[in-house]
Amino acid sequence: MAPARGRSALAIACALLAAGCSHQVRPDESVLRIREIVGVEEGERTRAIVAEVARVDGLPPWLTLTSLAPSGAGTAIREVHGAAALEVADEVAAGATLRGAACRAAFSCADPTPPVDGGAATLGGRLEGWRLRLDRGDHPRWGEAWVVTLEGEGRSIEVLRAMAAEARLVLLGDDAAALATSTRAGGFHTSDVIPIDLWAQGARLHVAAAEEALEGGRLDDAGRLLDRAAALDARSARLHFTRARLLARRGGGAAEVVRALRPAIEEAPTLWRMEARTSEDFAALRADEAFVALTRPRALPGSNRAGEPPGRGDSTAPGAPPADETPGDEGRPGDSPPLDEAIRQDAGETAPPADEEAAPGDEAPAIEDAAPTLDGPDEEPEPIVVPPPP
């Protein structure tokens, strides 16, 4: 077995480079992966122009330019390989900024927004008077971490936690911001840009307040807060689910409640079907055909809950995914594995089970027959972890 230091370096490098761990990284190898904002693209939403350079011993270096949305979705602008990418990587390794090296060698860069002084800033636009804060806090798993918090209207919500030696808020706009992190030790040097969708986070805060109002029986207040959340970000699955609860409490018809509930279930089917089946707000709808059809459990592919031959008791043919079961926020094709997941696996720990497909013929219960969980796509976000080198 490789030493712990070597195995940790391998896990970190593979997670950073999304190389499928096909490259064996030695503890004494040099790992450089730097992302930096080099410009801002104004439009309907603020987008950061991010340059990235990476160089790992045994792999060809690369240099990319990407337009990064507040949600984190990126659109490639340009890629540079070969000697030009190596030149930039060498300059950055020697202490130059990526912006300076990349803009001289390959890209035309605009002036980026300056960093936020003091780790806190007052927002404008739709979040006029709200505050975005960056503090050093204690992470329950990894120890100390950087914590970004959004504060407004007497409430606060944690936006993200990041583990890194250094961190600062950058790219502060009316609708978006970003956290820049950096960790450097020996031959290991990594920095990242983590986008923050301020409107989506503001909507989360309003929805949380609406849930409290709903539990307290203040239905009108809950409705107003949900309207304010929708004005910031109408995509939130929790917003749709909470609105369906509100409609049910107000005595809305089954068709109206199901219509409000459907977007949440389409976004994250497993979570919200289970939540809808177990919520007392929908108790009066449990005999409604449309509600039952929308919220019934879907069996895992290959499961045979009724003990019938394959293909009869299943909702789908063996091995085929359910037709209407699509991944929500819990995973998207092409996403790199989280860094904390790589480190957890490297340490020999067992990760919480994901919604895994069962092999054809396996006896397995429906995914949603498990106990309800509070970890949903609109709960407190999973920490974005940039672990220090071993």
C-alpha positions as CSV (number, residue, x, y, z in Angstrom):
1,M,0.0,0.0,0.0
2,A,1.3,3.5,-0.9
3,P,2.2,5.8,2.0
4,A,-0.7,8.0,3.2
5,R,1.1,11.1,1.9
6,G,1.4,9.6,-1.6
7,R,-2.2,8.3,-1.6
8,S,-3.5,11.7,-0.5
9,A,-1.5,13.5,-3.2
10,L,-2.9,11.1,-5.8
11,A,-6.4,11.8,-4.7
12,I,-6.0,15.5,-4.7
13,A,-4.3,15.6,-8.0
14,C,-6.9,13.4,-9.6
15,A,-9.8,15.4,-8.3
16,L,-8.2,18.6,-9.4
17,L,-7.4,17.5,-12.9
18,A,-10.5,15.3,-13.5
19,A,-8.1,12.9,-15.2
20,G,-9.8,9.8,-14.0
21,C,-6.8,8.9,-11.8
22,S,-5.1,7.5,-14.9
23,H,-2.0,9.4,-14.1
24,Q,0.0,8.1,-11.1
25,V,1.2,11.1,-9.1
26,R,4.2,10.7,-6.9
27,P,4.5,12.6,-3.6
28,D,7.6,14.4,-4.9
29,E,5.9,15.6,-8.1
30,S,5.0,19.2,-8.8
31,V,1.2,19.9,-9.1
32,L,0.2,23.4,-10.3
33,R,-3.4,24.3,-11.1
34,I,-4.4,27.9,-11.0
35,R,-7.7,29.6,-11.8
36,E,-8.0,33.4,-11.8
37,I,-10.5,36.0,-12.9
38,V,-9.1,38.1,-15.8
39,G,-12.2,40.0,-16.8
40,V,-15.9,40.5,-16.4
41,E,-18.7,40.0,-19.0
42,E,-21.7,42.2,-18.3
43,G,-25.2,41.2,-19.6
44,E,-28.4,39.8,-18.3
45,R,-26.3,38.1,-15.6
46,T,-22.7,38.9,-14.6
47,R,-20.2,36.4,-15.9
48,A,-16.6,36.0,-14.8
49,I,-13.9,35.5,-17.5
50,V,-11.6,32.9,-15.8
51,A,-8.2,31.8,-17.0
52,E,-6.9,28.4,-15.9
53,V,-3.4,27.0,-16.2
54,A,-2.4,23.5,-15.1
55,R,0.9,21.6,-15.1
56,V,1.5,18.3,-13.5
57,D,4.7,16.2,-14.0
58,G,4.0,13.7,-16.8
59,L,1.0,15.5,-18.2
60,P,1.0,18.1,-21.0
61,P,0.2,21.6,-19.6
62,W,-2.9,23.5,-20.7
63,L,-4.2,27.0,-20.6
64,T,-7.9,27.8,-20.9
65,L,-10.2,30.8,-20.9
66,T,-13.8,30.3,-19.8
67,S,-16.9,32.4,-19.3
68,L,-18.3,31.4,-15.9
69,A,-22.0,32.0,-15.0
70,P,-23.1,32.7,-11.4
71,S,-24.4,29.2,-11.2
72,G,-21.0,27.8,-12.0
73,A,-21.8,26.7,-15.6
74,G,-18.9,27.5,-17.9
75,T,-18.6,28.2,-21.6
76,A,-15.2,27.6,-23.2
77,I,-13.7,30.6,-25.0
78,R,-10.2,29.4,-25.9
79,E,-7.7,26.7,-25.2
80,V,-4.0,26.9,-25.5
81,H,-1.6,23.9,-25.4
82,G,2.0,23.2,-26.0
83,A,4.9,25.7,-25.6
84,A,2.6,28.7,-24.9
85,A,0.8,27.0,-22.1
86,L,4.1,25.7,-20.7
87,E,5.5,29.3,-20.7
88,V,2.6,30.6,-18.8
89,A,2.7,27.7,-16.3
90,D,6.5,28.3,-15.7
91,E,5.9,32.0,-15.1
92,V,3.1,31.3,-12.6
93,A,5.2,28.7,-10.8
94,A,8.0,31.3,-10.5
95,G,5.6,33.8,-8.8
96,A,3.9,35.7,-11.6
97,T,0.2,36.2,-11.5
98,L,-1.8,34.1,-14.0
99,R,-3.5,37.2,-15.2
100,G,-0.2,38.9,-16.1
101,A,1.3,35.8,-17.7
102,A,-1.8,34.7,-19.6
103,C,-2.7,38.1,-20.9
104,R,0.8,38.7,-22.2
105,A,1.1,35.3,-23.9
106,A,-2.3,34.3,-25.1
107,F,-5.3,36.3,-24.1
108,S,-6.7,39.9,-24.3
109,C,-7.8,40.7,-20.8
110,A,-10.0,43.5,-19.4
111,D,-9.6,45.0,-15.9
112,P,-11.3,42.7,-13.4
113,T,-13.3,43.9,-10.4
114,P,-10.9,44.6,-7.5
115,P,-11.0,42.4,-4.4
116,V,-13.4,43.3,-1.6
117,D,-11.6,45.0,1.3
118,G,-12.1,43.7,4.8
119,G,-13.9,40.5,3.9
120,A,-17.4,42.1,3.8
121,A,-19.4,44.2,1.4
122,T,-22.7,45.9,1.1
123,L,-24.8,44.8,-1.9
124,G,-26.9,46.8,-4.3
125,G,-29.5,46.2,-6.9
126,R,-32.2,43.7,-5.9
127,L,-30.4,43.0,-2.7
128,E,-29.9,46.6,-1.8
129,G,-28.4,46.9,1.7
130,W,-27.7,43.2,2.2
131,R,-24.3,42.1,3.3
132,L,-21.9,39.5,2.0
133,R,-19.4,38.4,4.6
134,L,-16.2,36.2,4.6
135,D,-15.1,34.9,7.9
136,R,-12.8,32.2,9.3
137,G,-14.9,29.6,11.0
138,D,-14.8,26.0,12.3
139,H,-15.8,23.2,9.8
140,P,-17.4,20.2,11.6
141,R,-15.4,17.8,9.4
142,W,-12.2,19.4,8.4
143,G,-11.6,22.0,11.1
144,E,-11.1,25.6,10.3
145,A,-12.6,26.8,7.0
146,W,-13.6,30.0,5.2
147,V,-17.3,30.7,5.6
148,V,-19.3,33.0,3.2
149,T,-22.5,34.3,4.7
150,L,-25.3,36.4,3.2
151,E,-27.2,38.7,5.6
152,G,-30.4,40.6,4.9
153,E,-33.6,41.7,6.6
154,G,-32.5,40.5,10.0
155,R,-31.7,37.0,8.7
156,S,-28.5,35.2,7.5
157,I,-27.8,32.1,5.5
158,E,-24.5,30.3,4.9
159,V,-23.6,30.3,1.2
160,L,-20.5,28.1,1.2
161,R,-17.5,26.8,3.2
162,A,-14.1,26.4,1.6
163,M,-10.9,24.9,3.0
164,A,-7.8,26.8,1.8
165,A,-4.9,28.6,3.2
166,E,-6.1,31.9,1.8
167,A,-9.4,33.2,0.6
168,R,-10.9,36.5,-0.5
169,L,-14.1,37.8,-2.0
170,V,-13.8,39.0,-5.6
171,L,-16.0,40.1,-8.5
172,L,-18.7,41.7,-6.4
173,G,-21.7,42.7,-8.5
174,D,-25.4,43.2,-8.0
175,D,-26.2,39.6,-8.9
176,A,-23.0,37.6,-8.5
177,A,-19.8,37.4,-6.6
178,A,-16.9,34.9,-6.3
179,L,-14.6,33.5,-3.7
180,A,-10.9,33.2,-4.7
181,T,-9.0,30.5,-2.7
182,S,-5.3,29.6,-2.7
183,T,-3.2,26.9,-1.1
184,R,0.5,26.5,-1.6
185,A,3.0,24.1,0.0
186,G,6.2,22.8,-1.5
187,G,5.5,21.6,-5.0
188,F,1.7,21.7,-4.5
189,H,0.1,25.0,-5.6
190,T,-3.6,25.4,-6.4
191,S,-6.0,28.3,-6.5
192,D,-9.6,28.4,-7.5
193,V,-12.5,30.7,-8.3
194,I,-15.9,29.7,-6.7
195,P,-18.9,31.6,-8.2
196,I,-21.7,32.8,-5.9
197,D,-25.1,33.4,-7.3
198,L,-26.4,36.2,-5.0
199,W,-29.9,36.1,-6.4
200,A,-30.2,32.4,-5.9
201,Q,-28.9,32.7,-2.3
202,G,-31.2,35.6,-1.6
203,A,-34.1,33.4,-2.8
204,R,-32.9,30.6,-0.4
205,L,-33.1,33.1,2.5
206,H,-36.6,34.2,1.6
207,V,-37.8,30.6,1.2
208,A,-36.3,29.7,4.6
209,A,-38.2,32.7,6.1
210,A,-41.4,31.5,4.3
211,E,-41.1,28.1,5.8
212,E,-40.9,29.6,9.3
213,A,-44.0,31.7,8.6
214,L,-45.8,28.6,7.3
215,E,-45.0,26.6,10.4
216,G,-46.2,29.6,12.5
217,G,-49.5,29.7,10.7
218,R,-48.7,33.1,9.1
219,L,-49.9,32.1,5.6
220,D,-50.1,35.6,4.1
221,D,-46.5,36.3,5.2
222,A,-45.4,33.0,3.7
223,G,-47.0,33.9,0.4
224,R,-45.3,37.3,0.3
225,L,-41.9,35.8,1.1
226,L,-42.3,33.2,-1.6
227,D,-43.2,35.9,-4.1
228,R,-40.0,37.8,-3.2
229,A,-38.0,34.6,-3.6
230,A,-39.5,34.0,-7.0
231,A,-38.6,37.5,-8.1
232,L,-34.9,36.6,-7.4
233,D,-34.7,33.0,-8.6
234,A,-37.9,31.2,-9.7
235,R,-36.0,27.9,-10.4
236,S,-35.7,26.8,-6.7
237,A,-37.2,23.4,-6.2
238,R,-37.7,24.2,-2.5
239,L,-39.6,27.3,-3.5
240,H,-42.1,25.3,-5.6
241,F,-42.5,22.7,-2.9
242,T,-43.1,25.3,-0.2
243,R,-45.6,27.1,-2.4
244,A,-47.5,23.8,-2.9
245,R,-47.6,23.4,0.9
246,L,-49.0,26.8,1.2
247,L,-51.7,26.2,-1.4
248,A,-52.6,22.9,0.4
249,R,-52.9,24.7,3.7
250,R,-55.1,27.3,2.1
251,G,-57.4,24.6,0.9
252,G,-56.4,24.8,-2.7
253,G,-57.7,22.1,-5.1
254,A,-55.7,19.0,-5.9
255,A,-55.0,20.1,-9.5
256,E,-53.6,23.5,-8.3
257,V,-51.4,21.8,-5.6
258,V,-50.1,19.2,-8.0
259,R,-49.3,21.9,-10.6
260,A,-47.3,23.8,-8.0
261,L,-45.5,20.6,-6.8
262,R,-44.5,19.3,-10.2
263,P,-41.5,21.6,-10.9
264,A,-39.9,20.6,-7.6
265,I,-40.3,16.9,-8.4
266,E,-39.0,17.4,-11.9
267,E,-35.9,19.1,-10.5
268,A,-35.0,16.4,-7.9
269,P,-37.5,13.5,-8.1
270,T,-36.3,11.2,-5.3
271,L,-36.2,13.9,-2.6
272,W,-39.4,15.7,-3.4
273,R,-41.6,12.7,-4.1
274,M,-40.6,11.3,-0.7
275,E,-41.1,14.7,1.0
276,A,-44.6,15.1,-0.6
277,R,-45.7,11.6,0.5
278,T,-44.6,12.2,4.1
279,S,-45.7,15.8,4.5
280,E,-48.9,16.3,6.5
281,D,-49.8,19.3,4.4
282,F,-50.7,16.9,1.6
283,A,-52.6,14.4,3.8
284,A,-55.9,15.3,2.1
285,L,-54.5,14.5,-1.3
286,R,-53.2,11.0,-0.7
287,A,-56.2,9.5,-2.4
288,D,-56.0,11.9,-5.4
289,E,-55.0,10.0,-8.5
290,A,-52.9,12.8,-10.0
291,F,-51.1,13.3,-6.7
292,V,-50.4,9.6,-6.3
293,A,-49.2,9.3,-9.8
294,L,-46.8,12.2,-9.3
295,T,-45.4,11.1,-6.0
296,R,-45.4,7.3,-6.1
297,P,-42.0,5.7,-5.5
298,R,-40.0,4.5,-8.6
299,A,-38.2,1.2,-8.2
300,L,-34.6,0.9,-8.9
301,P,-33.8,-0.7,-12.3
302,G,-33.7,-4.4,-11.9
303,S,-35.5,-4.4,-8.6
304,N,-38.4,-6.9,-8.1
305,R,-40.4,-5.7,-5.2
306,A,-43.4,-7.9,-5.9
307,G,-41.4,-11.1,-6.4
308,E,-42.6,-11.3,-10.0
309,P,-40.4,-12.3,-12.9
310,P,-38.2,-9.4,-14.2
311,G,-40.1,-7.1,-16.4
312,R,-43.5,-7.7,-14.7
313,G,-43.1,-6.2,-11.2
314,D,-40.7,-3.5,-12.3
315,S,-41.7,-0.1,-13.5
316,T,-39.1,-0.5,-16.3
317,A,-37.3,-3.2,-18.1
318,P,-34.3,-4.7,-16.3
319,G,-31.3,-2.4,-16.5
320,A,-33.2,0.5,-18.0
321,P,-33.6,3.8,-16.0
322,P,-37.1,4.9,-15.2
323,A,-38.4,7.1,-18.0
324,D,-39.3,10.0,-15.8
325,E,-36.5,9.7,-13.3
326,T,-33.9,12.3,-14.3
327,P,-31.0,13.6,-12.1
328,G,-31.5,16.8,-10.3
329,D,-28.9,18.9,-8.4
330,E,-27.4,15.7,-7.0
331,G,-25.4,15.1,-10.2
332,R,-24.9,16.2,-13.8
333,P,-23.0,14.4,-16.6
334,G,-19.5,15.7,-16.8
335,D,-19.2,17.0,-13.2
336,S,-15.9,16.4,-11.5
337,P,-16.0,14.5,-8.2
338,P,-15.9,16.7,-5.2
339,L,-12.5,17.1,-3.7
340,D,-13.7,16.1,-0.2
341,E,-15.2,12.9,-1.7
342,A,-11.7,12.0,-3.2
343,I,-10.0,12.7,0.2
344,R,-12.7,10.7,2.1
345,Q,-12.3,7.7,-0.2
346,D,-8.5,8.0,0.0
347,A,-8.7,7.9,3.8
348,G,-10.6,4.7,3.6
349,E,-13.9,6.1,4.8
350,T,-17.2,5.2,3.4
351,A,-19.2,7.9,1.7
352,P,-22.9,8.2,2.3
353,P,-24.7,6.0,-0.3
354,A,-25.8,7.8,-3.4
355,D,-28.7,6.9,-5.6
356,E,-26.9,4.0,-7.2
357,E,-28.3,1.7,-9.8
358,A,-28.8,-1.9,-8.9
359,A,-27.6,-4.7,-11.2
360,P,-30.3,-6.4,-13.1
361,G,-31.9,-9.1,-11.0
362,D,-30.8,-7.7,-7.6
363,E,-33.4,-7.6,-4.9
364,A,-33.5,-3.9,-4.0
365,P,-36.2,-1.6,-2.5
366,A,-37.3,1.6,-4.2
367,I,-34.8,4.4,-3.7
368,E,-37.5,6.4,-2.0
369,D,-38.5,3.8,0.6
370,A,-35.6,4.9,2.7
371,A,-36.2,7.3,5.6
372,P,-36.7,10.9,4.6
373,T,-33.6,13.0,4.5
374,L,-33.2,16.8,4.9
375,D,-30.3,16.9,2.5
376,G,-31.9,18.3,-0.6
377,P,-30.8,20.5,-3.5
378,D,-32.1,23.6,-1.7
379,E,-30.9,22.8,1.8
380,E,-27.6,24.2,3.1
381,P,-25.2,23.6,0.3
382,E,-22.5,20.9,0.5
383,P,-19.2,22.5,1.4
384,I,-16.9,23.3,-1.5
385,V,-13.6,22.0,-0.1
386,V,-10.2,22.9,-1.3
387,P,-8.1,20.7,1.1
388,P,-4.5,21.6,2.0
389,P,-1.8,19.4,0.6
390,P,-0.7,16.4,2.8
